[in-house]
Amino acid sequence: MSTMTLNQSSVNQLLQTVPSGIQLNRRGRLARTFVVLSLAIVLGSVVSAKAGAGTDTAPQPGSSFITVTVAPGDTVWSLANRLAGSGDVRSLVSEIISINSLASVDVATGQKLRIPLK
């Protein structure tokens, strides 16, 4: 095997022989695009994996519910006000809406609602 020694003048000669404005052909541009996209996908998957790393997946304790049939003149607010006792009526209203998947606080007579017991 032969060894090659490089000094400053030989390095300068090598740098002068490399063209400064390298043009990529279609295959080179495609390869460059593939490498950049691959790195972006890997980076995105690492970031998304880290984003969910601290979430709590422990099961929530079961809650007790009662089922109430809406009477004429009843609203979600009136039901929550009756059943909240000394608790916060606003939080109970939001729980009733989310548990029953209601789009708004409007309810129809005869509709059955699940209401959580505190």
N, C-alpha and C positions, 0 to 999 in steps of 0.2 A: 504494500500500500504506500502510496505517496502522500506526503503532507504538503499543504500549501500554506504559505505564510502571507498574511495580508498586512500591508502597510498603508499609510494614508493615501499615497499616490494611486495604489491599485484600487482602493475603495472609491476614490474620486473617478477613476476611469470606468468602473462598473456603474456608478450612478449616472454618468454622462451617457452611457449606452442605453439606459432605460428611458423610453420616451415619456415625457411629462404628461401629455394628454392621451391617456390610454382610452381607446374606443372599444366598447364591448359589442360583440355581435349579438344576434338574437338569443343564442343559447346562453351566453354569458349574462345577459340581462335577465333571462328566465331563471337562471341559477341564483342570481343575486336576489331576485324577488322571492324565490322559494326559501332562501335562507332567512331573509328578513321576516317573512310571514311565519316561519317555523319558530323563530325566536320570540315573536310577538305572542304566538299561541302558548308557548311554554311559560312566558312571563305572566300572561293572563291567567293561566291555570294555577300558577304559584300564588298569585295575588288572591284569586278567588278561594283557594284552599285556606289561606291564612285568614280571610275575612270571616269564615264561619268557624274558626278554631275555638272561639271562646263562648259559643252559644251553649245554653243549658238545655239538654235534651231529657232531663229527668221528668218522669210523668208527674203531672199536677194532681194534687189530691182531689178525689171525687167530691162533687158538690151535690147537695140535695136540691131537688126542684119540686115545685108544685105546678100543676096545670090548671089554668084559670080560663074559663070561657067568658069572652068579652060580652058584657051586657049592653043594652042600648044606653048611650051617653057615656060609656067608659072610654077613657083614653089611656095611653101608656103612662102618662104622668099621674092620672088619678089612681091607677093600680099601684104604681110605685109609691105614691104618697101613702096609700093605705097599708102597704106591706113593709115599708122601710122602717117604720117605728121611729127610733131616734137616730137612725143612720142617714147617710147622705142620699137624698132622693135623686140627684143628678147622676150619681154613679150607678144607682140601680136602674135608672132609665137607660143608660148606655149599655148596661149588661143585658137587659131585656131585649134591646134592639139587636145586639150582636148575637145573642144565643138563638133568637128566633129568625135571624137573617132578614130583618125588616129593612126595607129601603128608606122608610121614614117613620115618624111616630104615629102615622094614621093606621088605625085598626078598624076592622069591620065587625059588626055585631055577629056573634056566634063563632068568631075566630078563637081558636085555642092557642094560648100563649104559655110557654114555659117560663116560670119565674124562679130565680135562685133564692134559696133560703140562706140567710146569714147566720 
